[in-house]
Amino acid sequence: QQQQHNHQELIWLFICFLGIMASFVCYGLLLEFATSGGRTLHELSFLFVTSGLYTLTAAAGRYVRDETPTTIPPARFAVLGLTS
């Protein structure tokens, strides 16, 4: 039971990571396109690195601070991650 719960937490963490990643990628691409006059796109790898660092920081902070799990359904977090 506990192992299945941990597996579900990892799946939702991955889904949230993808939502954050998509937001950063879209924002970065639009920003780079706007500031470069439409020439080329750069620093896409920077977006992946920073998204990974944000995800690891959030996951580590959760355990360091010993946060209690929320009562908000995971699907709402997924929507929040994809729309923020």
PyMOL Python script that loads the backbone (N, CA, C, O; Angstrom):
from pymol import cmd

cmd.read_pdbstr("""\
ATOM      1  N   GLN A   1       0.831  -1.188   0.000  1.00  0.00           N
ATOM      2  CA  GLN A   1       0.000   0.000   0.000  1.00  0.00           C
ATOM      3  C   GLN A   1       0.880   1.258   0.000  1.00  0.00           C
ATOM      4  O   GLN A   1       0.658   2.173  -0.792  1.00  0.00           O
ATOM      5  N   GLN A   2       1.872   1.298   0.885  1.00  0.00           N
ATOM      6  CA  GLN A   2       2.765   2.457   0.968  1.00  0.00           C
ATOM      7  C   GLN A   2       3.587   2.599  -0.311  1.00  0.00           C
ATOM      8  O   GLN A   2       3.819   3.711  -0.784  1.00  0.00           O
ATOM      9  N   GLN A   3       4.023   1.475  -0.867  1.00  0.00           N
ATOM     10  CA  GLN A   3       4.810   1.532  -2.100  1.00  0.00           C
ATOM     11  C   GLN A   3       3.963   2.053  -3.260  1.00  0.00           C
ATOM     12  O   GLN A   3       4.455   2.812  -4.094  1.00  0.00           O
ATOM     13  N   GLN A   4       2.707   1.653  -3.315  1.00  0.00           N
ATOM     14  CA  GLN A   4       1.805   2.148  -4.360  1.00  0.00           C
ATOM     15  C   GLN A   4       1.562   3.648  -4.184  1.00  0.00           C
ATOM     16  O   GLN A   4       1.489   4.386  -5.167  1.00  0.00           O
ATOM     17  N   HIS A   5       1.438   4.097  -2.932  1.00  0.00           N
ATOM     18  CA  HIS A   5       1.241   5.519  -2.657  1.00  0.00           C
ATOM     19  C   HIS A   5       2.469   6.317  -3.103  1.00  0.00           C
ATOM     20  O   HIS A   5       2.333   7.387  -3.696  1.00  0.00           O
ATOM     21  N   ASN A   6       3.657   5.803  -2.820  1.00  0.00           N
ATOM     22  CA  ASN A   6       4.890   6.474  -3.254  1.00  0.00           C
ATOM     23  C   ASN A   6       4.981   6.519  -4.775  1.00  0.00           C
ATOM     24  O   ASN A   6       5.440   7.509  -5.344  1.00  0.00           O
ATOM     25  N   HIS A   7       4.549   5.462  -5.424  1.00  0.00           N
ATOM     26  CA  HIS A   7       4.556   5.422  -6.886  1.00  0.00           C
ATOM     27  C   HIS A   7       3.612   6.478  -7.448  1.00  0.00           C
ATOM     28  O   HIS A   7       3.950   7.153  -8.420  1.00  0.00           O
ATOM     29  N   GLN A   8       2.435   6.630  -6.850  1.00  0.00           N
ATOM     30  CA  GLN A   8       1.490   7.647  -7.292  1.00  0.00           C
ATOM     31  C   GLN A   8       2.048   9.048  -7.078  1.00  0.00           C
ATOM     32  O   GLN A   8       1.843   9.931  -7.910  1.00  0.00           O
ATOM     33  N   GLU A   9       2.745   9.254  -5.980  1.00  0.00           N
ATOM     34  CA  GLU A   9       3.362  10.562  -5.736  1.00  0.00           C
ATOM     35  C   GLU A   9       4.400  10.884  -6.801  1.00  0.00           C
ATOM     36  O   GLU A   9       4.482  12.020  -7.266  1.00  0.00           O
ATOM     37  N   LEU A  10       5.185   9.898  -7.187  1.00  0.00           N
ATOM     38  CA  LEU A  10       6.192  10.126  -8.231  1.00  0.00           C
ATOM     39  C   LEU A  10       5.541  10.425  -9.582  1.00  0.00           C
ATOM     40  O   LEU A  10       6.039  11.252 -10.346  1.00  0.00           O
ATOM     41  N   ILE A  11       4.449   9.762  -9.865  1.00  0.00           N
ATOM     42  CA  ILE A  11       3.737  10.027 -11.125  1.00  0.00           C
ATOM     43  C   ILE A  11       3.212  11.460 -11.138  1.00  0.00           C
ATOM     44  O   ILE A  11       3.362  12.162 -12.138  1.00  0.00           O
ATOM     45  N   TRP A  12       2.602  11.899 -10.048  1.00  0.00           N
ATOM     46  CA  TRP A  12       2.084  13.267  -9.996  1.00  0.00           C
ATOM     47  C   TRP A  12       3.208  14.288  -9.999  1.00  0.00           C
ATOM     48  O   TRP A  12       3.053  15.369 -10.568  1.00  0.00           O
ATOM     49  N   LEU A  13       4.331  13.971  -9.376  1.00  0.00           N
ATOM     50  CA  LEU A  13       5.493  14.863  -9.440  1.00  0.00           C
ATOM     51  C   LEU A  13       5.954  15.005 -10.876  1.00  0.00           C
ATOM     52  O   LEU A  13       6.287  16.109 -11.309  1.00  0.00           O
ATOM     53  N   PHE A  14       5.980  13.924 -11.618  1.00  0.00           N
ATOM     54  CA  PHE A  14       6.376  13.965 -13.024  1.00  0.00           C
ATOM     55  C   PHE A  14       5.387  14.781 -13.853  1.00  0.00           C
ATOM     56  O   PHE A  14       5.790  15.547 -14.727  1.00  0.00           O
ATOM     57  N   ILE A  15       4.097  14.618 -13.579  1.00  0.00           N
ATOM     58  CA  ILE A  15       3.081  15.391 -14.303  1.00  0.00           C
ATOM     59  C   ILE A  15       3.243  16.881 -14.010  1.00  0.00           C
ATOM     60  O   ILE A  15       3.157  17.705 -14.922  1.00  0.00           O
ATOM     61  N   CYS A  16       3.474  17.228 -12.761  1.00  0.00           N
ATOM     62  CA  CYS A  16       3.699  18.634 -12.411  1.00  0.00           C
ATOM     63  C   CYS A  16       4.975  19.153 -13.060  1.00  0.00           C
ATOM     64  O   CYS A  16       5.016  20.295 -13.518  1.00  0.00           O
ATOM     65  N   PHE A  17       6.014  18.326 -13.101  1.00  0.00           N
ATOM     66  CA  PHE A  17       7.244  18.719 -13.781  1.00  0.00           C
ATOM     67  C   PHE A  17       6.962  19.024 -15.248  1.00  0.00           C
ATOM     68  O   PHE A  17       7.455  20.018 -15.782  1.00  0.00           O
ATOM     69  N   LEU A  18       6.180  18.187 -15.891  1.00  0.00           N
ATOM     70  CA  LEU A  18       5.859  18.425 -17.301  1.00  0.00           C
ATOM     71  C   LEU A  18       5.073  19.723 -17.483  1.00  0.00           C
ATOM     72  O   LEU A  18       5.297  20.451 -18.451  1.00  0.00           O
ATOM     73  N   GLY A  19       4.165  20.014 -16.570  1.00  0.00           N
ATOM     74  CA  GLY A  19       3.424  21.263 -16.647  1.00  0.00           C
ATOM     75  C   GLY A  19       4.319  22.468 -16.482  1.00  0.00           C
ATOM     76  O   GLY A  19       4.198  23.449 -17.216  1.00  0.00           O
ATOM     77  N   ILE A  20       5.221  22.392 -15.516  1.00  0.00           N
ATOM     78  CA  ILE A  20       6.175  23.482 -15.305  1.00  0.00           C
ATOM     79  C   ILE A  20       7.090  23.608 -16.509  1.00  0.00           C
ATOM     80  O   ILE A  20       7.371  24.714 -16.970  1.00  0.00           O
ATOM     81  N   MET A  21       7.555  22.474 -17.018  1.00  0.00           N
ATOM     82  CA  MET A  21       8.442  22.481 -18.181  1.00  0.00           C
ATOM     83  C   MET A  21       7.754  23.108 -19.389  1.00  0.00           C
ATOM     84  O   MET A  21       8.354  23.922 -20.091  1.00  0.00           O
ATOM     85  N   ALA A  22       6.514  22.739 -19.630  1.00  0.00           N
ATOM     86  CA  ALA A  22       5.782  23.293 -20.770  1.00  0.00           C
ATOM     87  C   ALA A  22       5.619  24.802 -20.626  1.00  0.00           C
ATOM     88  O   ALA A  22       5.750  25.538 -21.604  1.00  0.00           O
ATOM     89  N   SER A  23       5.335  25.262 -19.420  1.00  0.00           N
ATOM     90  CA  SER A  23       5.197  26.697 -19.202  1.00  0.00           C
ATOM     91  C   SER A  23       6.505  27.428 -19.474  1.00  0.00           C
ATOM     92  O   SER A  23       6.519  28.456 -20.151  1.00  0.00           O
ATOM     93  N   PHE A  24       7.597  26.899 -18.949  1.00  0.00           N
ATOM     94  CA  PHE A  24       8.893  27.534 -19.166  1.00  0.00           C
ATOM     95  C   PHE A  24       9.292  27.521 -20.637  1.00  0.00           C
ATOM     96  O   PHE A  24       9.813  28.507 -21.158  1.00  0.00           O
ATOM     97  N   VAL A  25       9.049  26.418 -21.286  1.00  0.00           N
ATOM     98  CA  VAL A  25       9.431  26.312 -22.700  1.00  0.00           C
ATOM     99  C   VAL A  25       8.638  27.312 -23.534  1.00  0.00           C
ATOM    100  O   VAL A  25       9.209  28.032 -24.353  1.00  0.00           O
ATOM    101  N   CYS A  26       7.338  27.355 -23.328  1.00  0.00           N
ATOM    102  CA  CYS A  26       6.519  28.310 -24.097  1.00  0.00           C
ATOM    103  C   CYS A  26       6.931  29.737 -23.807  1.00  0.00           C
ATOM    104  O   CYS A  26       7.086  30.540 -24.727  1.00  0.00           O
ATOM    105  N   TYR A  27       7.108  30.061 -22.536  1.00  0.00           N
ATOM    106  CA  TYR A  27       7.523  31.407 -22.165  1.00  0.00           C
ATOM    107  C   TYR A  27       8.896  31.733 -22.750  1.00  0.00           C
ATOM    108  O   TYR A  27       9.093  32.810 -23.313  1.00  0.00           O
ATOM    109  N   GLY A  28       9.820  30.828 -22.621  1.00  0.00           N
ATOM    110  CA  GLY A  28      11.172  31.070 -23.130  1.00  0.00           C
ATOM    111  C   GLY A  28      11.221  31.212 -24.639  1.00  0.00           C
ATOM    112  O   GLY A  28      11.923  32.076 -25.164  1.00  0.00           O
ATOM    113  N   LEU A  29      10.483  30.372 -25.331  1.00  0.00           N
ATOM    114  CA  LEU A  29      10.458  30.466 -26.788  1.00  0.00           C
ATOM    115  C   LEU A  29       9.852  31.784 -27.250  1.00  0.00           C
ATOM    116  O   LEU A  29      10.370  32.435 -28.158  1.00  0.00           O
ATOM    117  N   LEU A  30       8.757  32.167 -26.619  1.00  0.00           N
ATOM    118  CA  LEU A  30       8.139  33.437 -26.989  1.00  0.00           C
ATOM    119  C   LEU A  30       9.038  34.622 -26.643  1.00  0.00           C
ATOM    120  O   LEU A  30       9.158  35.563 -27.428  1.00  0.00           O
ATOM    121  N   LEU A  31       9.660  34.579 -25.487  1.00  0.00           N
ATOM    122  CA  LEU A  31      10.544  35.663 -25.082  1.00  0.00           C
ATOM    123  C   LEU A  31      11.751  35.755 -26.003  1.00  0.00           C
ATOM    124  O   LEU A  31      12.130  36.848 -26.425  1.00  0.00           O
ATOM    125  N   GLU A  32      12.351  34.624 -26.312  1.00  0.00           N
ATOM    126  CA  GLU A  32      13.513  34.622 -27.201  1.00  0.00           C
ATOM    127  C   GLU A  32      13.124  35.079 -28.603  1.00  0.00           C
ATOM    128  O   GLU A  32      13.861  35.831 -29.240  1.00  0.00           O
ATOM    129  N   PHE A  33      11.995  34.636 -29.073  1.00  0.00           N
ATOM    130  CA  PHE A  33      11.544  35.043 -30.399  1.00  0.00           C
ATOM    131  C   PHE A  33      11.290  36.544 -30.436  1.00  0.00           C
ATOM    132  O   PHE A  33      11.629  37.220 -31.408  1.00  0.00           O
ATOM    133  N   ALA A  34      10.685  37.061 -29.356  1.00  0.00           N
ATOM    134  CA  ALA A  34      10.367  38.490 -29.316  1.00  0.00           C
ATOM    135  C   ALA A  34      11.623  39.347 -29.210  1.00  0.00           C
ATOM    136  O   ALA A  34      11.696  40.415 -29.818  1.00  0.00           O
ATOM    137  N   THR A  35      12.608  38.893 -28.449  1.00  0.00           N
ATOM    138  CA  THR A  35      13.797  39.720 -28.235  1.00  0.00           C
ATOM    139  C   THR A  35      14.853  39.556 -29.309  1.00  0.00           C
ATOM    140  O   THR A  35      15.751  40.391 -29.413  1.00  0.00           O
ATOM    141  N   SER A  36      14.773  38.508 -30.108  1.00  0.00           N
ATOM    142  CA  SER A  36      15.792  38.306 -31.135  1.00  0.00           C
ATOM    143  C   SER A  36      15.316  38.767 -32.501  1.00  0.00           C
ATOM    144  O   SER A  36      16.013  38.565 -33.495  1.00  0.00           O
ATOM    145  N   GLY A  37      14.164  39.370 -32.567  1.00  0.00           N
ATOM    146  CA  GLY A  37      13.640  39.816 -33.847  1.00  0.00           C
ATOM    147  C   GLY A  37      13.238  38.657 -34.738  1.00  0.00           C
ATOM    148  O   GLY A  37      13.176  38.818 -35.957  1.00  0.00           O
ATOM    149  N   GLY A  38      12.964  37.493 -34.167  1.00  0.00           N
ATOM    150  CA  GLY A  38      12.527  36.350 -34.938  1.00  0.00           C
ATOM    151  C   GLY A  38      13.659  35.610 -35.631  1.00  0.00           C
ATOM    152  O   GLY A  38      13.405  34.819 -36.540  1.00  0.00           O
ATOM    153  N   ARG A  39      14.900  35.844 -35.227  1.00  0.00           N
ATOM    154  CA  ARG A  39      16.031  35.209 -35.907  1.00  0.00           C
ATOM    155  C   ARG A  39      16.180  33.742 -35.512  1.00  0.00           C
ATOM    156  O   ARG A  39      15.880  32.849 -36.304  1.00  0.00           O
ATOM    157  N   THR A  40      16.633  33.502 -34.319  1.00  0.00           N
ATOM    158  CA  THR A  40      16.872  32.126 -33.869  1.00  0.00           C
ATOM    159  C   THR A  40      16.424  31.974 -32.427  1.00  0.00           C
ATOM    160  O   THR A  40      16.199  32.959 -31.724  1.00  0.00           O
ATOM    161  N   LEU A  41      16.299  30.743 -32.002  1.00  0.00           N
ATOM    162  CA  LEU A  41      15.941  30.441 -30.628  1.00  0.00           C
ATOM    163  C   LEU A  41      17.160  29.876 -29.917  1.00  0.00           C
ATOM    164  O   LEU A  41      17.839  28.994 -30.444  1.00  0.00           O
ATOM    165  N   HIS A  42      17.439  30.382 -28.723  1.00  0.00           N
ATOM    166  CA  HIS A  42      18.607  29.959 -27.954  1.00  0.00           C
ATOM    167  C   HIS A  42      18.179  29.553 -26.548  1.00  0.00           C
ATOM    168  O   HIS A  42      17.048  29.795 -26.126  1.00  0.00           O
ATOM    169  N   GLU A  43      19.090  28.944 -25.854  1.00  0.00           N
ATOM    170  CA  GLU A  43      18.964  28.644 -24.430  1.00  0.00           C
ATOM    171  C   GLU A  43      17.784  27.731 -24.082  1.00  0.00           C
ATOM    172  O   GLU A  43      17.247  27.797 -22.977  1.00  0.00           O
ATOM    173  N   LEU A  44      17.393  26.895 -25.014  1.00  0.00           N
ATOM    174  CA  LEU A  44      16.327  25.950 -24.709  1.00  0.00           C
ATOM    175  C   LEU A  44      16.779  24.978 -23.619  1.00  0.00           C
ATOM    176  O   LEU A  44      15.985  24.586 -22.764  1.00  0.00           O
ATOM    177  N   SER A  45      18.035  24.598 -23.653  1.00  0.00           N
ATOM    178  CA  SER A  45      18.534  23.678 -22.628  1.00  0.00           C
ATOM    179  C   SER A  45      18.505  24.327 -21.249  1.00  0.00           C
ATOM    180  O   SER A  45      18.319  23.636 -20.246  1.00  0.00           O
ATOM    181  N   PHE A  46      18.688  25.645 -21.185  1.00  0.00           N
ATOM    182  CA  PHE A  46      18.609  26.339 -19.905  1.00  0.00           C
ATOM    183  C   PHE A  46      17.233  26.159 -19.269  1.00  0.00           C
ATOM    184  O   PHE A  46      17.122  26.017 -18.051  1.00  0.00           O
ATOM    185  N   LEU A  47      16.194  26.164 -20.087  1.00  0.00           N
ATOM    186  CA  LEU A  47      14.842  25.978 -19.572  1.00  0.00           C
ATOM    187  C   LEU A  47      14.668  24.595 -18.948  1.00  0.00           C
ATOM    188  O   LEU A  47      14.024  24.455 -17.908  1.00  0.00           O
ATOM    189  N   PHE A  48      15.244  23.576 -19.584  1.00  0.00           N
ATOM    190  CA  PHE A  48      15.146  22.226 -19.035  1.00  0.00           C
ATOM    191  C   PHE A  48      15.908  22.114 -17.722  1.00  0.00           C
ATOM    192  O   PHE A  48      15.436  21.471 -16.784  1.00  0.00           O
ATOM    193  N   VAL A  49      17.070  22.727 -17.648  1.00  0.00           N
ATOM    194  CA  VAL A  49      17.871  22.667 -16.429  1.00  0.00           C
ATOM    195  C   VAL A  49      17.163  23.380 -15.285  1.00  0.00           C
ATOM    196  O   VAL A  49      17.061  22.836 -14.185  1.00  0.00           O
ATOM    197  N   THR A  50      16.670  24.600 -15.535  1.00  0.00           N
ATOM    198  CA  THR A  50      16.008  25.331 -14.454  1.00  0.00           C
ATOM    199  C   THR A  50      14.718  24.637 -14.014  1.00  0.00           C
ATOM    200  O   THR A  50      14.407  24.630 -12.823  1.00  0.00           O
ATOM    201  N   SER A  51      13.976  24.063 -14.930  1.00  0.00           N
ATOM    202  CA  SER A  51      12.767  23.337 -14.543  1.00  0.00           C
ATOM    203  C   SER A  51      13.110  22.131 -13.676  1.00  0.00           C
ATOM    204  O   SER A  51      12.433  21.850 -12.687  1.00  0.00           O
ATOM    205  N   GLY A  52      14.154  21.435 -14.051  1.00  0.00           N
ATOM    206  CA  GLY A  52      14.602  20.299 -13.244  1.00  0.00           C
ATOM    207  C   GLY A  52      15.024  20.726 -11.843  1.00  0.00           C
ATOM    208  O   GLY A  52      14.699  20.065 -10.857  1.00  0.00           O
ATOM    209  N   LEU A  53      15.752  21.839 -11.765  1.00  0.00           N
ATOM    210  CA  LEU A  53      16.177  22.341 -10.457  1.00  0.00           C
ATOM    211  C   LEU A  53      14.988  22.773  -9.599  1.00  0.00           C
ATOM    212  O   LEU A  53      14.963  22.509  -8.397  1.00  0.00           O
ATOM    213  N   TYR A  54      14.010  23.432 -10.206  1.00  0.00           N
ATOM    214  CA  TYR A  54      12.824  23.829  -9.457  1.00  0.00           C
ATOM    215  C   TYR A  54      12.072  22.607  -8.924  1.00  0.00           C
ATOM    216  O   TYR A  54      11.595  22.608  -7.789  1.00  0.00           O
ATOM    217  N   THR A  55      11.972  21.581  -9.747  1.00  0.00           N
ATOM    218  CA  THR A  55      11.265  20.376  -9.330  1.00  0.00           C
ATOM    219  C   THR A  55      11.996  19.677  -8.192  1.00  0.00           C
ATOM    220  O   THR A  55      11.372  19.256  -7.218  1.00  0.00           O
ATOM    221  N   LEU A  56      13.303  19.551  -8.309  1.00  0.00           N
ATOM    222  CA  LEU A  56      14.090  18.920  -7.243  1.00  0.00           C
ATOM    223  C   LEU A  56      14.030  19.732  -5.953  1.00  0.00           C
ATOM    224  O   LEU A  56      13.939  19.170  -4.862  1.00  0.00           O
ATOM    225  N   THR A  57      14.082  21.052  -6.084  1.00  0.00           N
ATOM    226  CA  THR A  57      14.008  21.914  -4.905  1.00  0.00           C
ATOM    227  C   THR A  57      12.665  21.754  -4.199  1.00  0.00           C
ATOM    228  O   THR A  57      12.607  21.670  -2.972  1.00  0.00           O
ATOM    229  N   ALA A  58      11.593  21.713  -4.977  1.00  0.00           N
ATOM    230  CA  ALA A  58      10.268  21.545  -4.376  1.00  0.00           C
ATOM    231  C   ALA A  58      10.135  20.185  -3.704  1.00  0.00           C
ATOM    232  O   ALA A  58       9.589  20.083  -2.606  1.00  0.00           O
ATOM    233  N   ALA A  59      10.630  19.148  -4.357  1.00  0.00           N
ATOM    234  CA  ALA A  59      10.539  17.805  -3.779  1.00  0.00           C
ATOM    235  C   ALA A  59      11.378  17.701  -2.504  1.00  0.00           C
ATOM    236  O   ALA A  59      10.931  17.126  -1.512  1.00  0.00           O
ATOM    237  N   ALA A  60      12.581  18.251  -2.531  1.00  0.00           N
ATOM    238  CA  ALA A  60      13.441  18.208  -1.342  1.00  0.00           C
ATOM    239  C   ALA A  60      12.845  19.049  -0.219  1.00  0.00           C
ATOM    240  O   ALA A  60      12.856  18.638   0.941  1.00  0.00           O
ATOM    241  N   GLY A  61      12.326  20.222  -0.563  1.00  0.00           N
ATOM    242  CA  GLY A  61      11.738  21.087   0.448  1.00  0.00           C
ATOM    243  C   GLY A  61      10.550  20.465   1.142  1.00  0.00           C
ATOM    244  O   GLY A  61      10.312  20.688   2.329  1.00  0.00           O
ATOM    245  N   ARG A  62       9.815  19.687   0.387  1.00  0.00           N
ATOM    246  CA  ARG A  62       8.654  19.015   0.972  1.00  0.00           C
ATOM    247  C   ARG A  62       9.073  18.057   2.083  1.00  0.00           C
ATOM    248  O   ARG A  62       8.426  17.988   3.128  1.00  0.00           O
ATOM    249  N   TYR A  63      10.148  17.325   1.855  1.00  0.00           N
ATOM    250  CA  TYR A  63      10.599  16.364   2.851  1.00  0.00           C
ATOM    251  C   TYR A  63      11.391  17.024   3.976  1.00  0.00           C
ATOM    252  O   TYR A  63      11.304  16.597   5.128  1.00  0.00           O
ATOM    253  N   VAL A  64      12.155  18.055   3.653  1.00  0.00           N
ATOM    254  CA  VAL A  64      12.924  18.744   4.687  1.00  0.00           C
ATOM    255  C   VAL A  64      11.989  19.436   5.679  1.00  0.00           C
ATOM    256  O   VAL A  64      12.217  19.407   6.888  1.00  0.00           O
ATOM    257  N   ARG A  65      10.942  20.053   5.152  1.00  0.00           N
ATOM    258  CA  ARG A  65       9.993  20.758   6.009  1.00  0.00           C
ATOM    259  C   ARG A  65       8.948  19.834   6.604  1.00  0.00           C
ATOM    260  O   ARG A  65       8.135  20.260   7.424  1.00  0.00           O
ATOM    261  N   ASP A  66       8.960  18.572   6.198  1.00  0.00           N
ATOM    262  CA  ASP A  66       8.015  17.571   6.692  1.00  0.00           C
ATOM    263  C   ASP A  66       6.574  18.043   6.520  1.00  0.00           C
ATOM    264  O   ASP A  66       5.772  18.004   7.453  1.00  0.00           O
ATOM    265  N   GLU A  67       6.268  18.487   5.303  1.00  0.00           N
ATOM    266  CA  GLU A  67       4.935  18.991   5.007  1.00  0.00           C
ATOM    267  C   GLU A  67       3.923  17.849   5.000  1.00  0.00           C
ATOM    268  O   GLU A  67       4.218  16.734   4.571  1.00  0.00           O
ATOM    269  N   THR A  68       2.756  18.151   5.474  1.00  0.00           N
ATOM    270  CA  THR A  68       1.689  17.152   5.428  1.00  0.00           C
ATOM    271  C   THR A  68       1.068  17.174   4.035  1.00  0.00           C
ATOM    272  O   THR A  68       0.967  18.234   3.418  1.00  0.00           O
ATOM    273  N   PRO A  69       0.657  16.024   3.543  1.00  0.00           N
ATOM    274  CA  PRO A  69       0.027  15.977   2.218  1.00  0.00           C
ATOM    275  C   PRO A  69      -1.236  16.831   2.177  1.00  0.00           C
ATOM    276  O   PRO A  69      -1.961  16.937   3.166  1.00  0.00           O
ATOM    277  N   THR A  70      -1.482  17.419   1.051  1.00  0.00           N
ATOM    278  CA  THR A  70      -2.653  18.274   0.884  1.00  0.00           C
ATOM    279  C   THR A  70      -3.903  17.449   0.637  1.00  0.00           C
ATOM    280  O   THR A  70      -3.829  16.270   0.291  1.00  0.00           O
ATOM    281  N   THR A  71      -5.029  18.073   0.817  1.00  0.00           N
ATOM    282  CA  THR A  71      -6.299  17.394   0.556  1.00  0.00           C
ATOM    283  C   THR A  71      -6.845  17.758  -0.819  1.00  0.00           C
ATOM    284  O   THR A  71      -7.902  17.267  -1.215  1.00  0.00           O
ATOM    285  N   ILE A  72      -6.134  18.614  -1.550  1.00  0.00           N
ATOM    286  CA  ILE A  72      -6.563  19.001  -2.891  1.00  0.00           C
ATOM    287  C   ILE A  72      -6.322  17.828  -3.833  1.00  0.00           C
ATOM    288  O   ILE A  72      -5.245  17.233  -3.800  1.00  0.00           O
ATOM    289  N   PRO A  73      -7.297  17.480  -4.672  1.00  0.00           N
ATOM    290  CA  PRO A  73      -7.114  16.359  -5.605  1.00  0.00           C
ATOM    291  C   PRO A  73      -5.952  16.614  -6.574  1.00  0.00           C
ATOM    292  O   PRO A  73      -5.780  17.736  -7.049  1.00  0.00           O
ATOM    293  N   PRO A  74      -5.163  15.588  -6.866  1.00  0.00           N
ATOM    294  CA  PRO A  74      -4.013  15.747  -7.769  1.00  0.00           C
ATOM    295  C   PRO A  74      -4.387  16.276  -9.147  1.00  0.00           C
ATOM    296  O   PRO A  74      -3.582  16.961  -9.779  1.00  0.00           O
ATOM    297  N   ALA A  75      -5.575  15.978  -9.620  1.00  0.00           N
ATOM    298  CA  ALA A  75      -5.983  16.465 -10.938  1.00  0.00           C
ATOM    299  C   ALA A  75      -6.035  17.988 -10.961  1.00  0.00           C
ATOM    300  O   ALA A  75      -5.739  18.597 -11.989  1.00  0.00           O
ATOM    301  N   ARG A  76      -6.401  18.603  -9.860  1.00  0.00           N
ATOM    302  CA  ARG A  76      -6.431  20.069  -9.799  1.00  0.00           C
ATOM    303  C   ARG A  76      -5.015  20.640  -9.855  1.00  0.00           C
ATOM    304  O   ARG A  76      -4.791  21.693 -10.452  1.00  0.00           O
ATOM    305  N   PHE A  77      -4.067  19.947  -9.238  1.00  0.00           N
ATOM    306  CA  PHE A  77      -2.675  20.380  -9.339  1.00  0.00           C
ATOM    307  C   PHE A  77      -2.186  20.285 -10.776  1.00  0.00           C
ATOM    308  O   PHE A  77      -1.444  21.147 -11.247  1.00  0.00           O
ATOM    309  N   ALA A  78      -2.601  19.243 -11.462  1.00  0.00           N
ATOM    310  CA  ALA A  78      -2.199  19.093 -12.866  1.00  0.00           C
ATOM    311  C   ALA A  78      -2.755  20.231 -13.697  1.00  0.00           C
ATOM    312  O   ALA A  78      -2.053  20.780 -14.546  1.00  0.00           O
ATOM    313  N   VAL A  79      -3.998  20.590 -13.467  1.00  0.00           N
ATOM    314  CA  VAL A  79      -4.598  21.713 -14.204  1.00  0.00           C
ATOM    315  C   VAL A  79      -3.857  23.002 -13.878  1.00  0.00           C
ATOM    316  O   VAL A  79      -3.576  23.805 -14.767  1.00  0.00           O
ATOM    317  N   LEU A  80      -3.543  23.198 -12.601  1.00  0.00           N
ATOM    318  CA  LEU A  80      -2.808  24.384 -12.188  1.00  0.00           C
ATOM    319  C   LEU A  80      -1.438  24.443 -12.848  1.00  0.00           C
ATOM    320  O   LEU A  80      -1.015  25.500 -13.315  1.00  0.00           O
ATOM    321  N   GLY A  81      -0.749  23.316 -12.888  1.00  0.00           N
ATOM    322  CA  GLY A  81       0.570  23.272 -13.510  1.00  0.00           C
ATOM    323  C   GLY A  81       0.529  23.542 -15.004  1.00  0.00           C
ATOM    324  O   GLY A  81       1.452  24.145 -15.553  1.00  0.00           O
ATOM    325  N   LEU A  82      -0.513  23.108 -15.653  1.00  0.00           N
ATOM    326  CA  LEU A  82      -0.614  23.306 -17.099  1.00  0.00           C
ATOM    327  C   LEU A  82      -1.136  24.687 -17.473  1.00  0.00           C
ATOM    328  O   LEU A  82      -0.939  25.131 -18.604  1.00  0.00           O
ATOM    329  N   THR A  83      -1.797  25.373 -16.548  1.00  0.00           N
ATOM    330  CA  THR A  83      -2.386  26.667 -16.891  1.00  0.00           C
ATOM    331  C   THR A  83      -1.653  27.844 -16.272  1.00  0.00           C
ATOM    332  O   THR A  83      -1.968  28.989 -16.595  1.00  0.00           O
ATOM    333  N   SER A  84      -0.703  27.609 -15.411  1.00  0.00           N
ATOM    334  CA  SER A  84      -0.003  28.716 -14.759  1.00  0.00           C
ATOM    335  C   SER A  84       1.108  29.255 -15.612  1.00  0.00           C
ATOM    336  O   SER A  84       1.798  30.191 -15.208  1.00  0.00           O
TER     337      SER A  84
END
""", "prot")
cmd.dss("prot")
cmd.show_as("cartoon", "prot")
cmd.util.cbc("prot")
cmd.orient("prot")
